[in-house]
Amino acid sequence: MNRIRTAFIGAGCRGKQLLQLLRDFPFFEVVAVADPGIEAADLPGMVCYNEGEDDYLNMLDREKPELVFVTSP
């Protein structure tokens, strides 16, 4: 089974809850999270893009996700 390369823009309460939920499904591969307010220590084992509000563009370019959840208002 191919896994869906998934990324998140936003890692607040809503984003972290959805991230935890998707980690339980074997057909999602969460590859990265972009949020200027997070630290890599907040999400161990996860690639974090946190170098400003536009760093999500770098995440999209480098990680090439197939599915992106925007979980910030």
C-alpha positions as CSV (number, residue, x, y, z in Angstrom):
1,M,0.0,0.0,0.0
2,N,1.3,3.4,-0.9
3,R,1.4,5.9,1.9
4,I,0.1,9.5,1.3
5,R,2.9,12.0,1.9
6,T,1.2,14.5,4.3
7,A,2.2,17.9,5.7
8,F,0.8,20.4,8.1
9,I,0.7,24.2,8.0
10,G,-0.1,25.1,11.6
11,A,0.8,23.2,14.8
12,G,-1.5,24.7,17.4
13,C,-4.0,22.8,19.3
14,R,-6.1,21.8,16.3
15,G,-3.0,20.8,14.3
16,K,-1.5,18.7,17.0
17,Q,-4.7,16.9,17.6
18,L,-5.1,16.0,13.9
19,L,-1.4,15.1,13.7
20,Q,-1.8,12.6,16.5
21,L,-4.9,11.1,14.9
22,L,-3.2,10.7,11.5
23,R,-0.1,9.0,13.0
24,D,-2.5,6.1,14.0
25,F,-3.4,5.5,10.4
26,P,-0.9,3.5,8.4
27,F,-1.7,5.0,5.0
28,F,-0.6,8.5,6.0
29,E,3.1,9.5,6.2
30,V,3.4,12.8,7.9
31,V,6.6,14.3,6.5
32,A,6.7,17.8,7.9
33,V,5.1,20.6,9.9
34,A,5.3,24.3,9.2
35,D,4.6,26.8,11.9
36,P,6.7,29.8,13.0
37,G,5.7,29.3,16.6
38,I,7.0,25.7,17.0
39,E,10.4,24.3,18.0
40,A,11.7,20.9,16.8
41,A,11.5,19.7,20.4
42,D,7.7,20.3,20.4
43,L,7.3,17.5,17.8
44,P,10.1,15.0,18.2
45,G,11.0,13.1,15.1
46,M,9.2,15.5,12.9
47,V,10.8,17.9,10.3
48,C,9.8,21.4,11.4
49,Y,9.8,24.5,9.2
50,N,9.7,27.4,11.6
51,E,11.9,30.2,10.1
52,G,9.1,32.8,9.7
53,E,5.6,32.9,8.3
54,D,6.6,32.0,4.7
55,D,8.7,29.0,5.6
56,Y,5.8,26.7,4.6
57,L,6.7,27.5,1.0
58,N,10.1,25.9,1.6
59,M,8.4,22.9,3.1
60,L,6.1,22.5,0.1
61,D,9.1,22.8,-2.3
62,R,11.4,20.4,-0.4
63,E,9.1,17.8,1.0
64,K,6.7,17.5,-2.0
65,P,3.7,16.5,0.1
66,E,0.7,15.0,-1.7
67,L,-1.8,16.2,0.9
68,V,-1.5,19.4,3.1
69,F,-3.7,20.2,6.1
70,V,-3.9,23.9,6.9
71,T,-4.8,23.9,10.6
72,S,-4.3,27.5,11.5
73,P,-7.1,30.1,11.3
